[in-house]
Amino acid sequence: MAVRKVAITLPEELYDMVERARKIEHRTRSEMIQEALRSHFGEPVYVPTEQERQLLAEALADARQFPDAGSPWETVRRDVWPDA
């Protein structure tokens, strides 16, 4: 898939919302904006189930309790989404 870079201007409060969400979800700014555009144009967007949200909450709690026990995010991401 070909990609193109674009520069956009966002109001400060919208930029802050994007930054907070991407940090929580461990995603790039581009991924967040791409998902927002896909949603706007009616393309399917992944929404985690309650079970997935709970598993994530548990994993984050474990990571806070044992910060050196986990794997680097990029390793996990490649394992979970090898085609991304």
VMD Tcl script that builds the backbone (N, CA, C; Angstrom):
set m [mol new atoms 252]
animate dup $m
set s [atomselect $m all]
$s set {name element resname resid chain x y z} {
  {N N MET 1 A 0.840 -1.176 0.000}
  {CA C MET 1 A 0.000 0.000 0.000}
  {C C MET 1 A 0.887 1.242 0.000}
  {N N ALA 2 A 0.641 2.137 -0.908}
  {CA C ALA 2 A 1.394 3.387 -0.974}
  {C C ALA 2 A 0.955 4.301 0.169}
  {N N VAL 3 A 1.858 5.087 0.657}
  {CA C VAL 3 A 1.535 6.037 1.722}
  {C C VAL 3 A 1.978 7.430 1.313}
  {N N ARG 4 A 1.334 8.409 1.885}
  {CA C ARG 4 A 1.685 9.813 1.661}
  {C C ARG 4 A 1.687 10.521 2.999}
  {N N LYS 5 A 2.619 11.432 3.148}
  {CA C LYS 5 A 2.666 12.250 4.354}
  {C C LYS 5 A 1.838 13.495 4.147}
  {N N VAL 6 A 1.131 13.874 5.198}
  {CA C VAL 6 A 0.369 15.117 5.183}
  {C C VAL 6 A 0.601 15.849 6.502}
  {N N ALA 7 A 0.594 17.129 6.431}
  {CA C ALA 7 A 0.689 17.948 7.640}
  {C C ALA 7 A -0.699 18.496 7.927}
  {N N ILE 8 A -1.123 18.402 9.178}
  {CA C ILE 8 A -2.430 18.935 9.554}
  {C C ILE 8 A -2.264 19.850 10.760}
  {N N THR 9 A -3.214 20.728 10.921}
  {CA C THR 9 A -3.239 21.620 12.067}
  {C C THR 9 A -4.429 21.230 12.925}
  {N N LEU 10 A -4.186 21.035 14.217}
  {CA C LEU 10 A -5.243 20.646 15.142}
  {C C LEU 10 A -5.372 21.695 16.242}
  {N N PRO 11 A -6.584 21.920 16.719}
  {CA C PRO 11 A -6.730 22.748 17.915}
  {C C PRO 11 A -6.013 22.062 19.084}
  {N N GLU 12 A -5.509 22.847 20.000}
  {CA C GLU 12 A -4.726 22.313 21.118}
  {C C GLU 12 A -5.460 21.199 21.867}
  {N N GLU 13 A -6.760 21.394 22.136}
  {CA C GLU 13 A -7.495 20.385 22.913}
  {C C GLU 13 A -7.635 19.072 22.144}
  {N N LEU 14 A -7.780 19.125 20.823}
  {CA C LEU 14 A -7.864 17.902 20.028}
  {C C LEU 14 A -6.508 17.205 19.974}
  {N N TYR 15 A -5.460 17.987 19.820}
  {CA C TYR 15 A -4.106 17.420 19.840}
  {C C TYR 15 A -3.854 16.709 21.180}
  {N N ASP 16 A -4.238 17.348 22.275}
  {CA C ASP 16 A -4.052 16.741 23.602}
  {C C ASP 16 A -4.831 15.437 23.730}
  {N N MET 17 A -6.041 15.392 23.176}
  {CA C MET 17 A -6.833 14.162 23.222}
  {C C MET 17 A -6.137 13.039 22.457}
  {N N VAL 18 A -5.611 13.361 21.283}
  {CA C VAL 18 A -4.896 12.361 20.475}
  {C C VAL 18 A -3.670 11.862 21.238}
  {N N GLU 19 A -2.921 12.765 21.824}
  {CA C GLU 19 A -1.709 12.383 22.553}
  {C C GLU 19 A -2.021 11.486 23.749}
  {N N ARG 20 A -3.050 11.834 24.514}
  {CA C ARG 20 A -3.419 11.000 25.671}
  {C C ARG 20 A -3.828 9.603 25.215}
  {N N ALA 21 A -4.669 9.539 24.190}
  {CA C ALA 21 A -5.166 8.238 23.708}
  {C C ALA 21 A -4.033 7.387 23.156}
  {N N ARG 22 A -3.141 7.975 22.379}
  {CA C ARG 22 A -2.082 7.172 21.766}
  {C C ARG 22 A -1.108 6.643 22.806}
  {N N LYS 23 A -0.865 7.405 23.849}
  {CA C LYS 23 A 0.029 6.934 24.909}
  {C C LYS 23 A -0.611 5.775 25.669}
  {N N ILE 24 A -1.894 5.887 25.933}
  {CA C ILE 24 A -2.606 4.818 26.643}
  {C C ILE 24 A -2.627 3.547 25.805}
  {N N GLU 25 A -2.854 3.703 24.505}
  {CA C GLU 25 A -3.003 2.557 23.606}
  {C C GLU 25 A -1.684 2.117 22.973}
  {N N HIS 26 A -0.601 2.805 23.294}
  {CA C HIS 26 A 0.721 2.476 22.729}
  {C C HIS 26 A 0.657 2.453 21.201}
  {N N ARG 27 A 0.133 3.540 20.633}
  {CA C ARG 27 A 0.007 3.635 19.187}
  {C C ARG 27 A 0.645 4.930 18.716}
  {N N THR 28 A 0.887 5.003 17.440}
  {CA C THR 28 A 1.469 6.219 16.881}
  {C C THR 28 A 0.361 7.244 16.622}
  {N N ARG 29 A 0.776 8.480 16.474}
  {CA C ARG 29 A -0.156 9.553 16.143}
  {C C ARG 29 A -0.833 9.241 14.801}
  {N N SER 30 A -0.049 8.755 13.854}
  {CA C SER 30 A -0.610 8.411 12.542}
  {C C SER 30 A -1.681 7.334 12.658}
  {N N GLU 31 A -1.430 6.311 13.472}
  {CA C GLU 31 A -2.429 5.255 13.642}
  {C C GLU 31 A -3.729 5.813 14.205}
  {N N MET 32 A -3.622 6.714 15.167}
  {CA C MET 32 A -4.822 7.287 15.778}
  {C C MET 32 A -5.627 8.091 14.757}
  {N N ILE 33 A -4.945 8.913 13.982}
  {CA C ILE 33 A -5.640 9.758 13.015}
  {C C ILE 33 A -6.189 8.918 11.868}
  {N N GLN 34 A -5.455 7.891 11.436}
  {CA C GLN 34 A -5.960 7.000 10.395}
  {C C GLN 34 A -7.249 6.318 10.849}
  {N N GLU 35 A -7.262 5.835 12.099}
  {CA C GLU 35 A -8.458 5.174 12.610}
  {C C GLU 35 A -9.628 6.148 12.671}
  {N N ALA 36 A -9.377 7.376 13.090}
  {CA C ALA 36 A -10.443 8.377 13.155}
  {C C ALA 36 A -11.019 8.633 11.760}
  {N N LEU 37 A -10.145 8.729 10.756}
  {CA C LEU 37 A -10.617 8.954 9.386}
  {C C LEU 37 A -11.391 7.752 8.863}
  {N N ARG 38 A -10.905 6.559 9.140}
  {CA C ARG 38 A -11.629 5.356 8.700}
  {C C ARG 38 A -13.021 5.313 9.323}
  {N N SER 39 A -13.083 5.618 10.603}
  {CA C SER 39 A -14.371 5.632 11.290}
  {C C SER 39 A -15.297 6.684 10.680}
  {N N HIS 40 A -14.763 7.841 10.402}
  {CA C HIS 40 A -15.553 8.926 9.804}
  {C C HIS 40 A -16.138 8.512 8.454}
  {N N PHE 41 A -15.342 7.798 7.663}
  {CA C PHE 41 A -15.794 7.398 6.332}
  {C C PHE 41 A -16.508 6.053 6.325}
  {N N GLY 42 A -16.786 5.492 7.495}
  {CA C GLY 42 A -17.604 4.300 7.591}
  {C C GLY 42 A -16.888 2.977 7.411}
  {N N GLU 43 A -15.557 2.977 7.419}
  {CA C GLU 43 A -14.837 1.709 7.330}
  {C C GLU 43 A -14.837 1.036 8.694}
  {N N PRO 44 A -14.796 -0.301 8.710}
  {CA C PRO 44 A -14.773 -1.002 9.989}
  {C C PRO 44 A -13.534 -0.619 10.810}
  {N N VAL 45 A -13.750 -0.416 12.092}
  {CA C VAL 45 A -12.667 -0.078 13.018}
  {C C VAL 45 A -12.718 -1.085 14.163}
  {N N TYR 46 A -11.563 -1.605 14.544}
  {CA C TYR 46 A -11.486 -2.586 15.626}
  {C C TYR 46 A -11.886 -1.954 16.954}
  {N N VAL 47 A -12.775 -2.604 17.662}
  {CA C VAL 47 A -13.170 -2.186 19.004}
  {C C VAL 47 A -12.971 -3.391 19.913}
  {N N PRO 48 A -12.117 -3.267 20.940}
  {CA C PRO 48 A -11.869 -4.412 21.809}
  {C C PRO 48 A -13.117 -4.820 22.594}
  {N N THR 49 A -13.203 -6.121 22.863}
  {CA C THR 49 A -14.305 -6.641 23.663}
  {C C THR 49 A -14.045 -6.325 25.131}
  {N N GLU 50 A -15.056 -6.520 25.951}
  {CA C GLU 50 A -14.871 -6.318 27.398}
  {C C GLU 50 A -13.814 -7.278 27.942}
  {N N GLN 51 A -13.806 -8.519 27.434}
  {CA C GLN 51 A -12.804 -9.484 27.877}
  {C C GLN 51 A -11.397 -9.001 27.517}
  {N N GLU 52 A -11.226 -8.468 26.312}
  {CA C GLU 52 A -9.919 -7.947 25.903}
  {C C GLU 52 A -9.516 -6.749 26.755}
  {N N ARG 53 A -10.477 -5.888 27.056}
  {CA C ARG 53 A -10.182 -4.732 27.926}
  {C C ARG 53 A -9.744 -5.196 29.318}
  {N N GLN 54 A -10.413 -6.206 29.841}
  {CA C GLN 54 A -10.063 -6.734 31.157}
  {C C GLN 54 A -8.672 -7.349 31.138}
  {N N LEU 55 A -8.361 -8.127 30.104}
  {CA C LEU 55 A -7.026 -8.719 29.983}
  {C C LEU 55 A -5.952 -7.638 29.903}
  {N N LEU 56 A -6.241 -6.575 29.177}
  {CA C LEU 56 A -5.289 -5.471 29.085}
  {C C LEU 56 A -5.110 -4.802 30.442}
  {N N ALA 57 A -6.199 -4.564 31.150}
  {CA C ALA 57 A -6.113 -3.946 32.479}
  {C C ALA 57 A -5.275 -4.805 33.419}
  {N N GLU 58 A -5.470 -6.122 33.372}
  {CA C GLU 58 A -4.689 -7.032 34.223}
  {C C GLU 58 A -3.213 -7.008 33.837}
  {N N ALA 59 A -2.947 -7.006 32.542}
  {CA C ALA 59 A -1.559 -6.973 32.078}
  {C C ALA 59 A -0.879 -5.671 32.491}
  {N N LEU 60 A -1.596 -4.562 32.397}
  {CA C LEU 60 A -1.022 -3.275 32.810}
  {C C LEU 60 A -0.756 -3.248 34.315}
  {N N ALA 61 A -1.654 -3.840 35.094}
  {CA C ALA 61 A -1.441 -3.914 36.549}
  {C C ALA 61 A -0.201 -4.754 36.855}
  {N N ASP 62 A -0.049 -5.878 36.156}
  {CA C ASP 62 A 1.149 -6.711 36.342}
  {C C ASP 62 A 2.409 -5.944 35.955}
  {N N ALA 63 A 2.328 -5.202 34.868}
  {CA C ALA 63 A 3.501 -4.449 34.402}
  {C C ALA 63 A 3.903 -3.382 35.417}
  {N N ARG 64 A 2.921 -2.767 36.048}
  {CA C ARG 64 A 3.245 -1.761 37.082}
  {C C ARG 64 A 3.872 -2.424 38.306}
  {N N GLN 65 A 3.380 -3.605 38.652}
  {CA C GLN 65 A 3.889 -4.299 39.827}
  {C C GLN 65 A 5.263 -4.910 39.568}
  {N N PHE 66 A 5.488 -5.422 38.371}
  {CA C PHE 66 A 6.744 -6.067 37.995}
  {C C PHE 66 A 7.277 -5.451 36.706}
  {N N PRO 67 A 7.795 -4.230 36.756}
  {CA C PRO 67 A 8.166 -3.515 35.525}
  {C C PRO 67 A 9.251 -4.173 34.687}
  {N N ASP 68 A 10.105 -5.001 35.272}
  {CA C ASP 68 A 11.179 -5.624 34.513}
  {C C ASP 68 A 10.820 -7.007 33.978}
  {N N ALA 69 A 9.605 -7.470 34.232}
  {CA C ALA 69 A 9.225 -8.828 33.854}
  {C C ALA 69 A 8.672 -8.942 32.435}
  {N N GLY 70 A 8.313 -7.848 31.813}
  {CA C GLY 70 A 7.661 -7.903 30.516}
  {C C GLY 70 A 8.614 -7.898 29.339}
  {N N SER 71 A 8.030 -7.913 28.158}
  {CA C SER 71 A 8.774 -7.829 26.909}
  {C C SER 71 A 8.670 -6.419 26.360}
  {N N PRO 72 A 9.638 -6.004 25.561}
  {CA C PRO 72 A 9.529 -4.683 24.924}
  {C C PRO 72 A 8.287 -4.617 24.043}
  {N N TRP 73 A 7.649 -3.450 23.995}
  {CA C TRP 73 A 6.421 -3.284 23.242}
  {C C TRP 73 A 6.569 -3.698 21.788}
  {N N GLU 74 A 7.653 -3.325 21.143}
  {CA C GLU 74 A 7.827 -3.663 19.724}
  {C C GLU 74 A 7.850 -5.178 19.504}
  {N N THR 75 A 8.416 -5.919 20.436}
  {CA C THR 75 A 8.432 -7.386 20.331}
  {C C THR 75 A 7.012 -7.935 20.439}
  {N N VAL 76 A 6.277 -7.445 21.410}
  {CA C VAL 76 A 4.897 -7.904 21.595}
  {C C VAL 76 A 4.058 -7.538 20.382}
  {N N ARG 77 A 4.226 -6.335 19.905}
  {CA C ARG 77 A 3.445 -5.878 18.759}
  {C C ARG 77 A 3.708 -6.749 17.540}
  {N N ARG 78 A 4.967 -7.079 17.292}
  {CA C ARG 78 A 5.292 -7.949 16.150}
  {C C ARG 78 A 4.681 -9.335 16.333}
  {N N ASP 79 A 4.659 -9.842 17.565}
  {CA C ASP 79 A 4.069 -11.158 17.824}
  {C C ASP 79 A 2.546 -11.147 17.618}
  {N N VAL 80 A 1.902 -10.076 18.069}
  {CA C VAL 80 A 0.453 -10.007 17.998}
  {C C VAL 80 A -0.036 -9.610 16.608}
  {N N TRP 81 A 0.653 -8.648 15.986}
  {CA C TRP 81 A 0.268 -8.155 14.666}
  {C C TRP 81 A 1.451 -8.269 13.712}
  {N N PRO 82 A 1.788 -9.484 13.248}
  {CA C PRO 82 A 2.968 -9.662 12.404}
  {C C PRO 82 A 2.874 -8.934 11.065}
  {N N ASP 83 A 1.672 -8.666 10.579}
  {CA C ASP 83 A 1.522 -8.012 9.272}
  {C C ASP 83 A 1.422 -6.493 9.380}
  {N N ALA 84 A 1.413 -5.982 10.590}
  {CA C ALA 84 A 1.230 -4.517 10.757}
  {C C ALA 84 A 2.520 -3.768 10.509}
}
mol reanalyze $m
mol bondsrecalc $m
mol representation Tube
mol addrep $m
